[in-house]
Amino acid sequence: MTMVAYLDKLQQPNGLFFHAPDSQFYWSRGNGWMAAGTAELLRALPKKHKNRARILQGYQRMMASLLEYQGEDGLWRQLVDNPDAWPETSGTGMFTFAIITGVKNKWLDAKTYAPAARKAWLGLVKYIDEKGNVREVCAGTNKGTSVQYYLDRPRNVGDLHGQAPVLWSASALLR
């Protein structure tokens, strides 16, 4: 299964994923796709599937790492492990969705993760303007070769990469 191959080859010991093998930075949205994708796969995968335990283990390892890097404002940064990077909403939305989904499905301990999900949601909605547009969404990003490359990426408003994860998180809260 492709997800197991990704986990085995690409997941780092800290649970996160580099943007690319030759771009060893923990870009928020790149990690967000893995977080959201893994949560969705676990929702759909039969409980007795031969790869479910391995996928769940990789997901839980990633979620534990994300807890360590969540900002005081509830958001994660453009570079997840860089506290000086700007708060980025597309990755944050995807992480929020993945954590809410994990708590609701009992893959994550509610006492530990529910407060993080709440903090993320309350932080994230502060980035929605009066027209419903989400701010601080990283522009499409090819792999970079420096921290500065990621810090200098344009920040979009209303970009669907940020809009959709907010909606996913809301739908997960309503499940």
DRENNUVO-77813 format. One record per residue (C-alpha): x, y, z. Coordinates in pm, 1 decimal, padded with zeros to 6 digits. Example, Ala and Ser with C-alpha at 12.3 -4.5 7.8 and 13.67 -1.06 7.14 Angstrom:
residues 2
+----------+----------+----------+
!       px !       py !       pz !
+----------+----------+----------+
!  01230.0 ! -00450.0 !  00780.0 !
!  01367.0 ! -00106.0 !  00714.0 !
+----------+----------+----------+
//
This chain:
residues 175
+----------+----------+----------+
!       px !       py !       pz !
+----------+----------+----------+
!  00000.0 !  00000.0 !  00000.0 !
!  00128.8 !  00344.3 ! -00093.0 !
!  00072.3 !  00500.5 !  00250.9 !
!  00286.0 !  00234.7 !  00419.8 !
!  00562.9 !  00297.0 !  00165.7 !
!  00545.6 !  00672.3 !  00237.1 !
!  00557.4 !  00615.5 !  00611.1 !
!  00846.2 !  00370.3 !  00586.6 !
!  01052.4 !  00578.7 !  00347.6 !
!  00963.0 !  00940.4 !  00419.4 !
!  00847.3 !  00978.3 !  00780.3 !
!  01129.6 !  01109.3 !  00994.7 !
!  01206.5 !  00982.6 !  01347.7 !
!  01024.1 !  01285.0 !  01494.0 !
!  00705.1 !  01182.4 !  01308.3 !
!  00712.0 !  01464.4 !  01051.8 !
!  00795.4 !  01465.7 !  00680.7 !
!  01055.2 !  01662.9 !  00488.0 !
!  00923.4 !  01862.7 !  00193.7 !
!  01142.1 !  01642.6 ! -00028.3 !
!  01444.2 !  01416.9 !  00025.5 !
!  01668.0 !  01699.3 ! -00098.1 !
!  01465.9 !  01971.2 !  00078.6 !
!  01490.4 !  01879.4 !  00443.1 !
!  01244.6 !  02127.0 !  00585.1 !
!  00918.1 !  02052.6 !  00762.6 !
!  00691.5 !  02265.2 !  00543.1 !
!  00352.8 !  02309.2 !  00705.3 !
!  00118.7 !  02232.8 !  00415.4 !
!  00327.8 !  01936.6 !  00298.0 !
!  00293.2 !  01785.7 !  00643.5 !
! -00070.5 !  01890.8 !  00647.9 !
! -00145.1 !  01678.2 !  00342.2 !
!  00004.7 !  01376.4 !  00518.6 !
! -00188.2 !  01445.5 !  00840.0 !
! -00523.5 !  01495.0 !  00667.9 !
! -00466.8 !  01213.7 !  00418.9 !
! -00375.1 !  00966.6 !  00689.9 !
! -00680.1 !  01062.2 !  00897.4 !
! -00908.0 !  01018.9 !  00595.5 !
! -00748.0 !  00685.7 !  00507.1 !
! -00794.9 !  00558.0 !  00861.6 !
! -01162.0 !  00660.7 !  00849.7 !
! -01213.8 !  00454.2 !  00535.4 !
! -00984.4 !  00158.1 !  00598.8 !
! -01150.4 ! -00155.5 !  00739.8 !
! -01050.5 ! -00221.0 !  01100.9 !
! -00907.4 ! -00559.6 !  01003.0 !
! -00699.6 ! -00431.7 !  00709.8 !
! -00346.6 ! -00575.1 !  00719.8 !
! -00182.3 ! -00228.8 !  00705.9 !
! -00411.4 ! -00046.2 !  00945.8 !
! -00190.4 ! -00088.0 !  01254.1 !
!  00115.8 !  00045.2 !  01070.1 !
! -00075.9 !  00343.2 !  00932.5 !
! -00227.6 !  00420.3 !  01273.0 !
!  00117.9 !  00405.3 !  01432.5 !
!  00258.9 !  00652.8 !  01177.7 !
! -00040.0 !  00883.1 !  01223.4 !
! -00009.9 !  00877.5 !  01603.7 !
!  00364.0 !  00944.8 !  01584.1 !
!  00298.4 !  01247.8 !  01365.7 !
!  00022.6 !  01379.4 !  01591.3 !
!  00249.1 !  01348.5 !  01898.3 !
!  00514.8 !  01553.6 !  01721.7 !
!  00263.0 !  01816.7 !  01616.5 !
!  00163.1 !  01869.5 !  01980.3 !
!  00520.9 !  01974.1 !  02053.8 !
!  00522.6 !  02238.1 !  01781.8 !
!  00180.1 !  02399.0 !  01824.8 !
!  00217.1 !  02770.4 !  01892.5 !
!  00071.0 !  02949.8 !  02192.5 !
! -00177.8 !  03104.9 !  01949.7 !
! -00298.7 !  02754.8 !  01851.1 !
! -00142.1 !  02762.9 !  01504.4 !
!  00150.6 !  02585.8 !  01348.7 !
!  00420.0 !  02772.5 !  01163.9 !
!  00513.7 !  02786.5 !  00794.9 !
!  00807.4 !  02565.9 !  00895.3 !
!  00653.9 !  02344.5 !  01162.5 !
!  00964.9 !  02322.4 !  01380.9 !
!  01069.4 !  02688.6 !  01350.3 !
!  00908.2 !  02905.2 !  01620.7 !
!  01021.6 !  03219.2 !  01435.3 !
!  00830.5 !  03126.0 !  01118.2 !
!  00495.6 !  03293.0 !  01052.4 !
!  00165.7 !  03126.2 !  01149.3 !
!  00038.8 !  02940.1 !  00840.8 !
! -00329.8 !  02854.4 !  00807.2 !
! -00349.9 !  02580.2 !  00542.5 !
! -00124.6 !  02343.5 !  00736.1 !
! -00290.2 !  02445.2 !  01061.6 !
! -00631.9 !  02367.9 !  00915.6 !
! -00517.7 !  02025.6 !  00800.5 !
! -00356.8 !  01947.3 !  01137.1 !
! -00671.7 !  02064.8 !  01315.0 !
! -00884.5 !  01836.9 !  01097.9 !
! -00652.0 !  01540.8 !  01159.8 !
! -00650.4 !  01591.6 !  01536.4 !
! -01027.7 !  01641.8 !  01562.9 !
! -01079.0 !  01329.1 !  01351.2 !
! -00840.6 !  01132.2 !  01573.3 !
! -01013.7 !  01239.1 !  01893.6 !
! -01361.6 !  01168.3 !  01754.3 !
! -01253.3 !  00821.6 !  01636.9 !
! -01064.6 !  00746.8 !  01961.3 !
! -00728.3 !  00706.1 !  01784.8 !
! -00595.9 !  00987.1 !  02005.1 !
! -00635.8 !  01038.5 !  02378.0 !
! -00906.3 !  01300.6 !  02425.6 !
! -00754.7 !  01444.5 !  02745.7 !
! -00431.4 !  01516.0 !  02561.3 !
! -00549.5 !  01608.9 !  02213.6 !
! -00894.0 !  01769.4 !  02253.8 !
! -00745.6 !  02082.8 !  02417.5 !
! -00495.0 !  02111.0 !  02130.1 !
! -00775.2 !  02076.8 !  01874.6 !
! -00982.1 !  02341.8 !  02050.5 !
! -00685.3 !  02577.1 !  02074.3 !
! -00611.8 !  02523.6 !  01703.3 !
! -00973.1 !  02583.6 !  01597.5 !
! -01007.5 !  02899.1 !  01806.7 !
! -00676.0 !  03026.9 !  01671.9 !
! -00760.5 !  02939.4 !  01313.2 !
! -01098.4 !  03114.9 !  01300.8 !
! -00926.5 !  03443.2 !  01393.8 !
! -00774.5 !  03431.8 !  01044.6 !
! -01112.7 !  03439.8 !  00868.8 !
! -01201.3 !  03788.6 !  00749.6 !
! -01546.6 !  03949.8 !  00723.3 !
! -01591.3 !  03803.7 !  00372.0 !
! -01510.7 !  03448.7 !  00484.6 !
! -01161.1 !  03449.0 !  00336.9 !
! -00880.5 !  03277.3 !  00524.2 !
! -00560.1 !  03482.9 !  00558.9 !
! -00196.5 !  03371.2 !  00587.3 !
! -00219.4 !  03084.5 !  00337.8 !
!  00117.8 !  02997.3 !  00191.1 !
!  00134.5 !  03031.6 ! -00186.0 !
!  00204.1 !  02718.7 ! -00389.3 !
!  00553.2 !  02612.6 ! -00295.7 !
!  00812.1 !  02406.4 ! -00475.3 !
!  01086.4 !  02256.6 ! -00262.8 !
!  01331.7 !  02507.7 ! -00124.5 !
!  01697.5 !  02502.0 ! -00032.2 !
!  01695.5 !  02737.3 !  00267.8 !
!  01488.6 !  02839.7 !  00567.0 !
!  01466.5 !  03188.0 !  00418.4 !
!  01303.3 !  03052.0 !  00103.1 !
!  01010.5 !  02924.7 !  00311.0 !
!  00990.3 !  03233.3 !  00531.1 !
!  00972.9 !  03457.5 !  00221.4 !
!  00687.5 !  03269.4 !  00049.7 !
!  00389.4 !  03488.1 ! -00039.2 !
!  00093.2 !  03481.1 !  00197.3 !
! -00242.0 !  03461.2 !  00023.3 !
! -00595.5 !  03548.9 !  00131.1 !
! -00886.8 !  03333.1 !  00015.5 !
! -00664.8 !  03067.9 ! -00142.0 !
! -00850.5 !  02735.9 ! -00156.9 !
! -00551.5 !  02563.0 !  00005.9 !
! -00655.7 !  02744.3 !  00322.8 !
! -01030.8 !  02767.9 !  00272.2 !
! -01087.2 !  02393.0 !  00236.3 !
! -00902.8 !  02281.4 !  00553.6 !
! -01110.9 !  02522.1 !  00760.7 !
! -01424.8 !  02361.2 !  00618.2 !
! -01281.9 !  02012.2 !  00677.3 !
! -01216.6 !  02103.5 !  01039.5 !
! -01569.8 !  02239.0 !  01083.2 !
! -01716.1 !  01922.5 !  00931.8 !
! -01502.1 !  01707.0 !  01160.9 !
! -01627.7 !  01903.2 !  01462.7 !
! -01986.9 !  01837.9 !  01351.1 !
! -01940.7 !  01463.0 !  01306.7 !
+----------+----------+----------+
//
